[in-house]
């Protein structure tokens, strides 16, 4: 259990009160415009772009602490470096195309190029891929530890407090709260590193005293395992969070520049979090590595500073829950329900997006119960779903003619997912990767082959 002083509780209470006021009352959107609710009117400035993109990335902060405590610097090689590479690629190539297309969501691209059915299939996959379940799980575990309440109730509380203001304010509420959360996340971990440095010595001395496992870039795992995480980072290219922020930016230049600046902030924050995890290896002993960061904070931080740090952790998790909840709700409500129903009396999708927010919250709660491991949730969803989305989406941004209509687009999206899903199921039944191959690779390879086939088909058709 994490015990806090009265002053720490006051700081945490002030944060929750302030974030609800800013998000719920000061970010209300009365307009019925989709672009206003979903993209903040396409007027996102550079500071807002950076703050909302940087904060959204780190919702699984407890999982970062867990992985660093168990596997050391491997964390940077699977959760840091690959994402910088693909984020830079997105900034250079994808962001300008997203701006020029002037569409609202990723399924709009699939629908435009491959047809209505492909748009709905891609939306279904994105609903699960952008599920806030891993982050609700993180926050629920933290709340359970602090308040000693039932796990189910803690998950429910974490969901309600993180999405209540999205109902009123949409993307504008996410942006405003993210700007507060951006400051808190950096302040919290900067203070943790400073006090750990004072208590346990410099990072150089720390690194020299680490066990060999924690200095191994592979963290004791196989090269294939680490490479899967690298390929999962390709998800950046089809990340609806990246897409939404680039589409909402005032100009292509803000989107491009904002992405490169965000990479710099990610590098800085990854340095702070990985270093904190390594200090935890030396400073604490625990059977529950998920609490490496909070337990280190309890050990080294004084009253008041500890409250700021715990508040920073909540800010990080909540900033991702609200963003992913909104994206999942948009995908489910607008790109599935609205597209299927298309009532003539309903001129926009916002009512169904709000309905989707409720449904998505329940789905996320179910997933958090079903797979109670943050890293495992990431790995499972990424391994199965990304192979079916990445290459078809890049095709839609490439400027190719709209020739893959009918069943071709559906096949390209669906078959790789089914192959990876079947491979995953068989791997679970034998308790090891089938044929020694992780489930991600068969689906990824099939998607490449299908892409080459359809490219040849396109040229022949021309």
C-alpha atoms as one frame of an Amber mdcrd trajectory, in Angstrom:
protein
   0.000   0.000   0.000   1.198   3.513  -0.830   0.811   5.727   2.235   0.639
   9.486   1.685   0.837  12.411   4.103  -2.102  14.782   4.467  -0.244  17.407
   2.396   0.309  14.882  -0.408  -3.397  14.082  -0.407  -4.208  17.797  -0.669
  -1.975  18.137  -3.730  -3.557  15.100  -5.362  -7.063  16.352  -4.542  -6.267
  19.790  -5.973  -5.147  18.150  -9.222  -8.330  16.107  -9.642 -10.494  19.128
  -8.843  -8.582  21.365 -11.237  -8.519  18.885 -14.100 -12.280  18.287 -13.884
 -12.958  22.042 -13.806 -10.744  22.734 -16.812 -11.888  19.726 -18.783 -15.589
  19.618 -17.919 -16.620  23.214 -17.313 -14.122  25.353 -19.255 -13.857  23.229
 -22.386 -17.510  22.682 -23.220 -18.210  22.507 -26.956 -21.708  23.620 -27.938
 -21.130  23.349 -31.676 -22.578  20.364 -33.531 -19.716  20.453 -36.012 -17.726
  17.226 -36.289 -14.529  19.156 -36.956 -15.052  21.193 -33.777 -15.729  18.209
 -31.489 -13.263  15.774 -33.088 -10.485  18.079 -34.370 -10.922  21.266 -32.274
 -11.883  23.135 -35.447  -8.512  22.319 -37.098  -6.959  25.217 -35.147  -4.439
  23.337 -33.003  -1.395  25.519 -32.250   2.214  24.353 -31.912   2.308  24.376
 -28.043  -1.007  22.528 -27.854   0.125  20.036 -30.511   3.321  19.219 -28.610
   1.657  18.968 -25.198  -1.183  16.701 -26.303   1.045  14.443 -28.434   3.802
  14.042 -25.826   1.469  13.272 -22.914  -0.644  10.775 -24.846   2.356   8.500
 -25.419   3.049   7.465 -21.797  -0.180   6.082 -20.367   1.487   2.768 -19.489
   4.002   4.503 -17.233   3.729   1.762 -14.581   4.526  -0.805 -17.279   7.640
   1.208 -18.180   8.730   1.017 -14.551   7.949  -2.699 -14.427   9.926  -3.490
 -17.569  12.925  -1.371 -16.510  12.990  -2.945 -13.048  12.985  -6.426 -14.586
  14.940  -5.923 -17.820  16.970  -2.733 -17.417  17.968  -0.626 -20.405  16.080
  -2.969 -22.741  13.115  -0.680 -22.055  14.666   2.100 -24.135  15.332  -0.263
 -27.042  11.724  -1.482 -27.238   9.678   1.491 -25.982  11.923   4.398 -26.992
  14.248   4.148 -29.970  11.841   2.439 -32.443   9.183   5.080 -31.840  11.598
   7.953 -32.487  12.461   6.397 -35.847   8.870   5.957 -37.009   7.716   9.282
 -35.548  10.417  11.000 -37.609   9.209   9.101 -40.667   5.637  10.157 -39.926
   6.697  13.789 -39.611   8.608  13.733 -42.889   6.206  11.724 -45.042   2.769
  11.077 -43.538   1.918  14.329 -41.719   1.793  16.536 -44.852  -0.409  13.958
 -46.619  -2.789  13.779 -43.657  -3.096  17.575 -43.753  -3.698  17.655 -47.503
  -6.346  14.916 -47.419  -8.561  16.932 -45.025 -10.320  13.802 -43.821 -11.443
  13.340 -40.228 -10.402   9.785 -39.332  -8.220   6.931 -40.592 -11.243   4.770
 -41.553 -12.232   7.623 -43.887  -9.062   6.844 -45.865  -9.889   3.129 -46.034
 -13.466   3.918 -47.060 -12.361   6.346 -49.764  -9.806   3.976 -51.327 -11.228
   0.508 -50.612 -14.962   0.984 -50.124 -17.536   1.077 -47.322 -16.930  -2.456
 -46.033 -13.181  -1.922 -45.694 -13.817   1.303 -43.807 -15.946  -0.486 -41.239
 -13.500  -3.409 -40.882 -10.581  -1.024 -40.313 -12.666   0.844 -37.744 -13.382
  -2.384 -35.841  -9.671  -3.183 -35.651  -8.819   0.355 -34.547 -11.431   0.233
 -31.783  -9.433  -2.534 -30.098  -6.013  -1.196 -31.055  -6.795   2.204 -29.515
  -8.581   0.748 -26.515  -7.756   2.606 -23.279  -7.790  -0.770 -21.466  -4.021
  -0.930 -20.683  -4.111   2.559 -19.192  -7.332   2.005 -17.260  -5.636  -1.097
 -15.869  -2.588   0.943 -14.810  -4.665   3.601 -13.078  -6.975   1.030 -11.514
  -4.034  -0.869  -9.997  -2.626   2.389  -8.611  -5.961   3.439  -7.101  -6.456
  -0.017  -5.596  -3.050   0.165  -3.944  -3.629   3.634  -2.510  -7.196   3.199
  -1.283  -7.312  -0.570  -0.640 -10.599  -1.000  -2.521 -11.845  -3.765  -4.803
 -10.104  -4.025  -8.151 -13.322  -3.701 -10.157 -14.312  -0.517  -8.338 -10.867
   0.986  -8.863 -11.107   0.316 -12.616 -14.522   1.962 -12.716 -13.268   5.043
 -10.861 -10.263   5.380 -13.148 -12.531   5.231 -16.215 -15.089   7.760 -14.991
 -12.588  10.368 -13.800 -10.584  10.141 -17.019 -13.389  10.441 -19.573 -16.131
  12.496 -17.909 -14.895  15.789 -19.351 -14.454  14.328 -22.851 -18.253  14.037
 -23.060 -18.659  17.816 -22.960 -15.492  19.119 -24.538 -14.320  16.548 -27.064
 -10.801  17.044 -28.369 -10.632  20.610 -27.005 -11.003  19.260 -23.443  -8.237
  16.733 -24.120  -5.887  19.480 -25.341  -6.498  21.796 -22.374  -6.042  19.079
 -19.757  -2.988  17.697 -21.572  -1.209  21.057 -21.246  -1.524  20.807 -17.443
  -0.561  17.146 -17.437   2.494  17.842 -19.620   3.990  20.084 -16.914   3.162
  17.654 -14.105   4.694  14.578 -15.787   8.060  16.247 -16.387   8.142  17.936
 -12.986   7.325  14.689 -11.146  10.029  12.556 -12.744  12.632  15.317 -12.722
  12.189  15.574  -8.950  12.379  11.780  -8.592  15.692  11.642 -10.487  17.177
  14.551  -8.517  16.380  13.034  -5.108  17.493   9.554  -6.239  20.774  11.039
  -7.454  21.300  12.674  -4.061  20.576   9.441  -2.180  22.238   6.822  -4.400
  24.885   8.582  -6.464  25.335   9.686 -10.061  23.898   7.837 -13.072  27.421
   6.744 -14.056  28.025   5.113 -10.692  24.559   3.600 -10.838  25.139   2.040
 -14.257  28.439   0.516 -13.184  26.792  -1.167 -10.203  23.880  -2.673 -12.144
  23.580  -6.446 -12.706  24.707  -7.573 -16.153  21.128  -8.398 -17.174  20.056
  -4.773 -16.686  22.881  -3.518 -18.905  21.969  -5.905 -21.722  20.021  -4.204
 -24.574  18.075  -7.441 -25.019  17.260  -7.703 -21.315  17.880 -11.432 -21.395
  15.350 -11.990 -24.197  15.851 -13.160 -27.779  16.645 -10.847 -30.677  13.378
 -11.951 -32.286  11.388 -10.810 -29.235  12.992  -7.356 -29.242  12.514  -7.048
 -33.005   8.795  -7.732 -32.620   8.582  -4.696 -30.366  10.484  -2.706 -32.979
   7.984  -3.726 -35.643   5.077  -3.042 -33.300   6.400   0.535 -33.247   5.402
   0.682 -36.931   1.989   1.212 -35.330   3.063   4.861 -35.128   2.367   5.168
 -38.860  -1.267   4.162 -38.356  -1.738   5.655 -34.876  -5.094   7.519 -34.762
  -3.600   9.795 -32.069  -0.922  10.986 -34.477  -3.506  11.263 -37.244  -5.984
  13.257 -35.150  -3.381  15.776 -34.026  -1.898  16.233 -37.503  -5.374  16.651
 -38.991  -6.249  19.183 -36.250  -3.090  21.281 -36.682  -3.449  24.756 -38.176
  -0.967  23.971 -40.939   1.277  21.203 -42.300   4.287  23.064 -40.902   2.899
  22.959 -37.353   2.288  19.215 -37.701   5.769  18.522 -39.053   7.626  20.809
 -36.642   5.488  19.663 -33.694   6.366  16.028 -34.317  10.105  16.672 -34.413
   9.976  18.775 -31.237   7.876  16.061 -29.569  10.578  13.500 -30.351  13.015
  15.670 -28.379  10.669  15.743 -25.379  10.162  11.967 -25.630  13.925  11.456
 -25.553  14.190  13.596 -22.426  11.307  11.893 -20.653  12.550   8.411 -21.577
  15.908   9.321 -20.054  14.156  10.348 -16.818  11.925   7.262 -16.627  14.548
   4.651 -17.523  17.026   6.240 -15.113  14.351   6.194 -12.400  13.691   2.510
 -13.075  17.390   1.715 -12.774  17.568   3.592  -9.473  14.627   1.456  -8.327
  16.634  -1.697  -9.113  19.272  -0.594  -6.602  17.040   1.095  -4.035  14.018
  -1.178  -3.502  13.113  -4.835  -3.348   9.609  -5.825  -4.437   7.758  -8.791
  -5.889   5.438  -6.413  -7.765   7.642  -4.607 -10.295   4.607  -2.693 -11.574
   5.016  -0.416  -8.537   8.710   0.279  -9.055   8.187   4.021  -9.632   5.726
   4.677  -6.772   7.805   2.638  -4.309  10.976   4.502  -5.275   9.087   7.762
  -4.766   7.957   6.695  -1.298  11.557   5.836  -0.411  13.364   8.977  -1.595
  10.860  11.856  -1.801   9.886  14.106   1.132   6.336  15.126   2.015   4.793
  17.388  -0.620   7.293  16.380  -3.291   5.917  12.833  -3.092   2.431  14.245
  -3.619   3.618  16.073  -6.749   5.222  12.899  -8.077   2.161  10.694  -7.509
   0.048  13.434  -9.084   2.397  13.358 -12.070   1.849   9.609 -12.470  -1.932
  10.078 -12.415  -1.597  12.926 -14.927   0.390  10.728 -17.316  -2.118   7.882
 -17.174  -5.212  10.089 -17.406  -3.838  12.023 -20.372  -3.700   8.775 -22.330
  -7.022   7.364 -21.127  -8.947  10.446 -22.226  -7.205  10.614 -25.628  -7.638
   6.932 -26.429 -11.193   6.878 -25.093 -12.129   9.756 -27.380 -10.410   8.181
 -30.396 -12.061   4.802 -29.750 -15.434   6.499 -29.278 -15.029   8.417 -32.545
 -14.044   5.223 -34.344 -16.908   3.198 -32.882 -19.598   5.896 -32.921 -18.798
   7.715 -36.158 -16.972   5.174 -38.305 -19.093   2.154 -37.401 -22.505   3.030
 -35.896 -23.064   6.227 -37.869 -21.863   4.730 -41.147 -24.116   1.682 -40.708
 -27.224   3.586 -39.588 -26.899   6.832 -41.559 -30.240   8.250 -40.346 -31.423
  11.015 -42.629 -32.525  13.166 -39.701 -29.099  13.039 -38.100 -26.739  15.441
 -39.831 -23.666  14.664 -37.744 -22.185  11.821 -35.755 -21.548  13.531 -32.396
 -24.530  11.917 -30.544 -23.292   8.489 -31.632 -19.711   9.379 -30.678 -20.952
  10.138 -27.157 -22.853   6.866 -27.121 -19.686   5.172 -28.319 -17.772   6.696
 -25.395 -19.976   4.754 -22.968 -19.744   1.499 -24.930 -15.978   1.792 -25.374
 -15.534   2.346 -21.639 -17.297  -0.926 -20.883 -15.246  -2.797 -23.521 -12.046
  -1.368 -22.010 -13.117  -2.465 -18.527 -13.718  -5.992 -19.839 -10.286  -6.129
 -21.516  -8.589  -4.847 -18.361 -10.222  -7.710 -16.411  -9.511 -10.325 -19.077
  -5.806  -9.505 -19.577  -4.551  -7.963 -16.304  -1.056  -7.177 -17.594  -0.156
  -3.862 -19.205   2.777  -5.147 -21.267   0.876  -8.282 -22.302  -2.090  -6.191
 -23.477   0.239  -4.086 -25.627   1.999  -7.102 -27.053  -1.136  -9.129 -27.778
  -3.142  -6.358 -29.446  -0.143  -5.042 -31.375   0.979  -8.444 -32.636  -2.448
  -9.338 -33.976  -3.913  -6.079 -35.316  -1.028  -4.023 -36.684  -0.157  -6.425
 -39.559  -3.593  -5.860 -41.103  -3.559  -2.075 -40.929  -0.109  -0.664 -41.568
   0.494  -1.365 -45.284  -3.087  -0.733 -46.468  -3.048   2.641 -44.672   0.308
   3.626 -46.157  -1.193   2.732 -49.533  -4.053   5.184 -48.933  -1.524   7.961
 -48.264   0.642   7.133 -51.261  -1.589   8.797 -53.825  -2.423   5.555 -55.660
  -5.613   5.405 -57.693  -8.732   4.083 -55.998  -8.644   0.705 -57.686  -8.757
  -1.786 -54.783 -12.519  -1.730 -54.441 -14.790  -4.545 -53.374 -13.231  -7.588
 -51.741  -9.560  -6.756 -52.435  -9.269  -4.113 -49.709 -11.117  -6.310 -47.207
  -8.806  -9.242 -47.941  -5.685  -7.086 -47.497  -6.877  -5.844 -44.106  -8.470
  -8.987 -42.728  -6.323 -11.961 -43.763  -3.091 -10.861 -42.000  -5.065 -10.262
 -38.798  -6.709 -13.689 -38.972  -3.345 -15.347 -39.615  -1.646 -13.617 -36.661
  -4.660 -14.322 -34.436  -4.627 -18.018 -35.317  -0.858 -18.166 -34.804  -1.267
 -16.512 -31.391  -3.967 -18.979 -30.364  -1.865 -21.991 -31.365   1.156 -20.502
 -29.586  -0.862 -20.168 -26.377  -2.046 -23.779 -26.604   1.543 -25.063 -26.704
   2.864 -22.376 -24.302   5.528 -21.159 -26.741   5.652 -19.415 -30.137   4.542
 -21.791 -32.895   7.616 -22.980 -34.852   9.629 -20.560 -32.718   8.075 -17.594
 -34.585   6.236 -14.764 -32.832   2.613 -14.241 -34.080   3.385 -10.784 -35.492
   5.670 -12.027 -38.276   3.321 -14.321 -40.266   0.643 -11.643 -40.536   3.199
  -8.942 -41.348   4.750 -11.080 -44.116   1.339 -11.964 -45.559   0.413  -8.263
 -45.669   3.597  -7.509 -47.633   2.873 -10.312 -50.116  -0.727  -9.197 -50.549
   0.450  -5.624 -51.078   2.875  -6.715 -53.802   0.165  -8.788 -55.456  -2.369
  -5.968 -55.412   0.265  -3.525 -56.666   0.888  -5.828 -59.639  -2.856  -6.166
 -60.118  -3.199  -2.379 -60.086  -0.539  -1.936 -62.755  -2.145  -4.597 -64.949
  -5.537  -2.965 -64.556  -4.097   0.406 -65.580
